[in-house]
Amino acid sequence: MVIIAVASLVMWFLCSILQVVPATSFFPYEWGSSIDFIPTYWGVYFETQSIAPLGEKIWRNTGIFNEGPMYNMALCVAFIIEYFIQPFRSKTKLWILAIAIFTTFTTTGQFFLMGIGIWSVFNRMGRRYRILLLLVVPILLYFGYVVAGTLLANKKATGGEDSMNLRTEDITWCMEAGMEHPMLGVGLTLREGESLWHGKTLGRSNSLFAVFARGGLFVLILYIGALLLIPYLYYRKYKDPKWFYAMFCFFLVFTVTVSFLNYLTLLFIAWGMSNINLKCWNSGSKAW
C-alpha cells in the first residue's frame, strides 16, 4: 500500500493537479446507474471522482481504486497496521499514507486523521498534562463539533448533499428492515442492485447497519464480537492494547464504508476469531 500510495501521489500531483501529463487512454467506468469513460494514465492511475470545494474542480486521489472511500479504507488499514501492529514504526511510511489519505478528500479519511492526531498527542502527554486535558474536554468537544460541522457543511456545499441524504436514508431503511427481521435479516449475500427489502437495496453507504439488516443479530454479533469484543478481552488479559486499538480503528472505518463482504473485512474477522482460543489465553502465551 505504501508503494501504491507513492505512485498515486506522484500521478495525482502531476496529472490531476498540475495537468502536465496527458491521459494515455480512457477506461469504461460503471458506477451505480451511470456509465462513463474516465481518464487513465498507463493503467496505474485513474481519475474517477472529483470535488469542487471553492468552485474549482479538483480530482480526488483514488489511485487504482474505483472510488475515494474504498481507497481511503485500504490506506487507513495500512496506516493502522504500521502505527499499532508493526514492532518499529516508520515515520516516512506513516507520513506517506497520511498524505495519501488526505488527498482522497473523503470525510471518513479526514476524521480518521484527526482522531489519530488527537490520540498521538494524548499518548505522548505525561500524567499531569492528561489530567489538565480532561479538564478542557468540554472545550475540545465543542471544537470537535465545530470542525465536524464545518467538514459536513463543506461536503454539502460541494455537491455532497445527495451523498449525505443517501447515507441517512440507507441507515433508516437498514434499521427498519433489521427490526422487521431481527434474527437472520433479509439476506446477507444477495448481489448489489437486487431488491432486498420492499424494493429497496440495503447497505449502499455503510456496513454496520447493513449487517444488521441483511444478517440480523446473528451476523451482527459475529462482526462485533470478532472486531471488538474478542480484542477487548485479549487486551484485558494481557494488558497489551495495541491489537485492540488496531481492531477498534478498523471497526470505525468499516462502519461507515461499504465493506461488510470484502475480503479485507473477512480477513480482520478471521484474525479476531483466531484469538478466541481461551485455553491459549489461560496458558499465558499470545496467539497473535
C-alpha positions in Angstrom: 0.0 0.0 0.0 2.9 2.4 0.6 4.1 1.8 -3.0 0.6 2.3 -4.3 0.3 5.5 -2.2 3.6 6.9 -3.5 2.6 6.1 -7.1 -0.8 7.7 -6.7 0.5 10.8 -5.0 3.1 11.4 -7.8 0.5 10.8 -10.5 -2.2 12.8 -8.7 0.1 15.8 -8.4 1.5 15.6 -12.0 -1.7 14.5 -13.8 -4.6 15.8 -11.8 -3.3 19.0 -10.2 -0.5 20.3 -12.5 -2.0 18.6 -15.5 1.4 18.4 -17.2 0.9 14.7 -18.2 -1.9 14.0 -20.6 -4.2 10.9 -20.2 -2.9 7.9 -22.1 -6.3 6.4 -22.7 -9.9 6.3 -21.4 -11.4 3.5 -19.5 -15.1 2.4 -19.2 -16.4 3.2 -15.8 -19.7 2.0 -14.4 -20.8 3.4 -11.1 -24.4 2.9 -9.9 -26.7 3.6 -12.7 -24.3 5.7 -14.7 -21.7 4.6 -17.3 -18.9 6.9 -18.3 -15.3 6.9 -19.7 -12.6 8.1 -17.3 -9.0 9.2 -18.0 -6.3 6.7 -17.1 -2.5 7.1 -17.1 -0.7 4.0 -18.2 -3.1 1.9 -16.2 -1.5 2.9 -12.9 -3.7 5.9 -12.0 -7.4 6.7 -12.8 -9.4 9.8 -12.3 -12.8 8.6 -11.0 -14.2 11.3 -8.7 -13.9 15.0 -8.3 -15.0 17.7 -5.8 -15.4 21.5 -6.1 -14.6 23.0 -2.6 -14.1 26.6 -3.9 -16.0 26.3 -7.1 -12.9 24.8 -8.8 -13.0 21.1 -9.9 -10.4 19.0 -8.1 -9.9 15.4 -8.7 -9.8 13.0 -5.7 -6.8 10.8 -5.4 -8.3 7.4 -5.9 -5.2 5.6 -7.2 -6.2 2.4 -8.9 -9.5 2.1 -7.0 -13.0 2.8 -8.3 -13.8 5.4 -5.6 -12.3 7.5 -2.9 -13.9 5.8 0.2 -12.6 2.4 -0.8 -9.0 3.7 -1.5 -9.2 5.6 1.8 -10.2 2.4 3.7 -7.2 0.5 2.2 -4.9 3.4 3.2 -6.3 3.6 6.7 -5.9 -0.1 7.2 -2.2 0.2 6.1 -1.8 3.1 8.5 -3.4 1.2 11.4 -1.1 -1.8 10.9 2.0 0.4 10.6 1.1 2.5 13.6 -0.3 -0.1 16.0 1.0 -3.5 14.9 4.4 -3.1 13.5 7.2 -3.5 16.1 9.0 -0.5 14.7 7.1 2.4 13.2 8.4 4.1 10.1 7.6 7.8 10.2 8.2 8.0 6.5 5.6 5.4 5.7 3.1 6.9 8.1 3.5 10.4 6.5 3.2 8.9 3.0 0.0 7.1 4.0 -1.4 10.1 5.9 -0.9 12.5 2.9 -2.5 9.9 0.6 -5.4 9.6 2.9 -5.8 13.4 3.0 -5.7 13.6 -0.8 -8.7 11.2 -1.1 -10.8 14.1 0.2 -13.1 11.7 2.0 -14.9 12.8 5.2 -14.0 9.4 6.8 -10.3 10.0 6.0 -10.3 13.5 7.5 -11.9 12.3 10.7 -9.5 9.4 10.8 -6.5 11.7 10.6 -8.0 14.0 13.2 -8.6 11.0 15.6 -5.1 9.7 15.1 -3.6 13.1 15.7 -5.5 13.6 18.9 -4.6 10.1 20.1 -1.0 10.7 19.3 -0.8 13.9 21.3 -2.7 12.4 24.2 -0.5 9.3 24.3 2.7 11.5 24.5 1.4 13.6 27.4 2.5 13.0 30.9 0.0 12.1 33.7 -0.2 15.7 34.9 -1.0 17.1 31.4 -3.5 14.3 30.8 -5.4 15.4 33.9 -5.3 19.0 32.6 -6.5 17.8 29.2 -9.5 16.1 30.9 -10.5 19.5 32.4 -10.7 21.1 29.0 -12.6 18.2 27.4 -15.8 20.3 27.1 -13.9 22.9 25.1 -12.3 20.2 22.9 -15.7 18.6 22.3 -17.1 21.9 21.2 -14.1 22.5 18.9 -14.6 19.0 17.5 -18.3 19.7 17.0 -17.4 22.9 15.1 -14.8 21.1 12.9 -17.1 18.2 12.2 -19.9 20.6 11.3 -17.6 22.6 9.0 -16.5 19.4 7.2 -20.1 18.2 6.8 -21.2 21.7 5.7 -18.4 21.8 3.2 -19.3 18.4 1.9 -22.9 19.5 1.5 -21.9 22.7 -0.2 -19.6 20.9 -2.7 -22.2 18.5 -4.1 -22.2 16.0 -1.2 -25.8 16.7 -0.1 -27.0 13.7 -2.2 -24.4 11.5 -0.5 -25.5 12.6 2.9 -29.1 12.1 2.1 -28.3 8.6 0.8 -26.5 7.7 4.0 -29.4 8.9 6.2 -31.9 7.1 4.0 -29.9 3.9 3.9 -29.4 3.8 7.7 -33.2 4.3 8.2 -34.0 1.5 5.7 -31.5 -0.8 7.3 -32.9 -0.2 10.8 -36.4 -0.8 9.6 -35.5 -3.9 7.8 -33.5 -5.2 10.7 -36.3 -4.6 13.2 -38.7 -6.4 10.8 -36.3 -9.4 10.6 -34.2 -9.1 13.7 -32.7 -12.6 14.0 -31.5 -13.6 10.5 -32.1 -10.4 8.4 -33.3 -10.3 4.8 -30.3 -12.0 3.2 -26.6 -11.3 3.6 -25.1 -12.4 0.3 -27.5 -11.1 -2.3 -25.8 -9.2 -5.1 -25.7 -5.4 -5.3 -28.7 -4.0 -7.0 -31.1 -6.8 -6.2 -34.4 -5.9 -4.4 -33.7 -6.9 -0.8 -36.5 -5.3 1.2 -39.7 -3.8 -0.1 -38.0 -2.9 -3.4 -35.1 -1.2 -1.6 -31.4 -2.1 -1.8 -29.8 -2.1 1.7 -26.2 -1.3 2.6 -25.3 1.2 -0.1 -23.5 3.6 2.2 -22.5 1.8 5.4 -21.6 -1.6 6.8 -22.7 -1.9 10.4 -26.4 -1.1 9.8 -26.3 -3.2 6.6 -25.0 -6.2 8.5 -27.9 -5.9 11.0 -30.4 -5.5 8.1 -29.0 -8.3 5.9 -27.8 -10.8 8.5 -29.7 -9.8 11.6 -28.5 -10.0 15.2 -26.9 -13.4 14.5 -24.3 -12.0 12.0 -24.1 -8.6 13.7 -22.9 -10.3 16.9 -20.3 -12.2 14.9 -18.9 -9.0 13.4 -18.9 -7.0 16.6 -17.5 -10.0 18.6 -14.6 -10.6 16.2 -13.7 -6.9 15.7 -14.3 -5.5 19.2 -15.2 -8.0 22.0 -12.5 -10.6 21.5 -9.8 -8.0 21.1 -11.0 -6.2 24.2 -11.0 -9.4 26.2 -7.5 -10.1 24.9 -6.4 -6.6 26.0 -7.8 -7.2 29.5 -6.0 -10.5 29.7 -2.5 -9.3 28.6 -2.6 -5.6 29.3 -1.4 -5.1 25.7 -3.7 -2.6 24.0 -2.1 -2.4 20.5 -4.2 -5.1 18.9 -7.4 -3.8 20.4 -6.6 -0.2 19.2 -5.9 -1.5 15.7 -9.2 -3.5 15.6 -11.2 -0.6 17.1 -9.9 1.8 14.5 -10.6 -0.7 11.7 -14.1 -1.1 13.1 -14.8 2.6 12.9 -13.6 2.8 9.3 -15.5 -0.4 8.4 -18.7 1.0 10.0 -19.0 4.0 7.5 -17.6 2.2 4.4 -19.5 -0.3 2.4 -17.2 -3.3 3.1 -19.1 -5.9 5.0 -18.4 -8.6 2.4 -15.0 -7.5 1.3 -12.1 -9.9 1.7 -10.2 -7.4 3.8 -13.0 -7.2 6.3 -13.4 -11.0 6.4 -9.6 -11.2 7.0 -9.9 -9.0 10.1 -12.9 -11.0 11.3 -10.9 -14.2 10.9 -8.0 -12.5 12.7 -10.3 -11.7 15.6 -11.9 -15.2 15.7 -8.4 -16.8 15.7 -7.8 -15.3 19.1 -10.9 -16.9 20.7 -8.8 -19.8 22.0 -9.3 -19.3 25.7 -7.0 -22.2 26.5 -4.2 -20.4 24.8 -5.1 -17.2 26.8 -5.0 -19.1 30.1 -1.6 -20.5 29.3 -0.2 -17.0 29.2 1.0 -17.2 25.6 0.0 -14.7 22.9 -1.8 -16.0 19.9 -1.1 -13.1 17.6 
